[in-house]
Amino acid sequence: LHRVTFDEGGVASSIRPLGESTPVVIDPEVSFGIPQIRGVRTETVAEALATGESEEDVADTFRLSLSDVRAAIQWELRLRRRTDAA
């Protein structure tokens, strides 16, 4: 439960799937609940890197920090491992 944020009524409002210390958030009110960092979908960050952009360029483009970009990649790699294992 330490990864879940609750609203004033006690209803779960968002989840930090990698823990409180990371910026990746799943929030149904932002990006339709798709994992994101400050409104930027983690999959979008991963796609930008896959096209050959550097981490620095991606961070600048989306106004994220390098640690945000790396957290997005960490999340996307984790999802890929789960998908590959299934």
Residue pairs with C-beta under 8 A, 6 or more apart in sequence:
2 19
2 20
3 15
3 16
3 17
3 19
3 20
4 12
4 14
4 15
4 16
5 12
5 13
5 14
5 15
5 16
6 12
6 13
7 13
13 27
13 28
13 29
14 25
14 26
14 27
14 28
14 29
15 25
15 26
15 27
16 22
16 24
16 25
16 26
17 24
17 26
17 35
17 75
18 24
18 71
18 74
18 75
18 78
22 71
22 74
22 75
23 37
23 38
23 67
23 68
23 71
24 35
24 36
24 37
24 42
24 71
24 72
24 74
24 75
25 35
25 36
25 37
26 33
26 34
26 35
26 36
27 33
27 36
30 36
30 39
31 39
31 41
34 41
34 42
34 43
35 41
35 42
35 43
35 75
35 79
36 42
37 45
37 64
37 68
37 71
37 72
38 63
38 64
38 68
40 62
40 64
40 72
42 72
42 73
42 75
42 76
43 76
44 62
45 58
45 62
45 64
45 69
45 72
45 73
45 76
46 72
46 73
46 76
48 57
48 58
48 61
48 62
49 55
49 58
49 69
49 73
53 61
55 66
55 69
55 70
56 66
58 64
58 69
59 65
59 66
59 68
59 69
62 69
64 72
